[in-house]
Amino acid sequence: LQPNRGLRKPNFENYEPTVEEPRMLDVKELRA
């Protein structure tokens, strides 16, 4: 698994946080 796959994806809209990758806070800061 890639814990940072959400951060690597250009489409944060399609990013789905899971129990194994709780990185929604990080994504929000990048989008802000």
MODELLER restraints for C-alpha pairs under 7 A, 6 or more apart:
rsr = mdl.restraints
at = mdl.atoms
rsr.add(forms.Gaussian(group=physical.xy_distance, feature=features.Distance(at['CA:3:A'], at['CA:20:A']), mean=6.92, stdev=0.5))
rsr.add(forms.Gaussian(group=physical.xy_distance, feature=features.Distance(at['CA:3:A'], at['CA:21:A']), mean=5.08, stdev=0.5))
rsr.add(forms.Gaussian(group=physical.xy_distance, feature=features.Distance(at['CA:6:A'], at['CA:12:A']), mean=6.76, stdev=0.5))
rsr.add(forms.Gaussian(group=physical.xy_distance, feature=features.Distance(at['CA:6:A'], at['CA:15:A']), mean=5.56, stdev=0.5))
rsr.add(forms.Gaussian(group=physical.xy_distance, feature=features.Distance(at['CA:7:A'], at['CA:27:A']), mean=6.48, stdev=0.5))
rsr.add(forms.Gaussian(group=physical.xy_distance, feature=features.Distance(at['CA:17:A'], at['CA:23:A']), mean=6.52, stdev=0.5))
rsr.add(forms.Gaussian(group=physical.xy_distance, feature=features.Distance(at['CA:17:A'], at['CA:24:A']), mean=6.16, stdev=0.5))
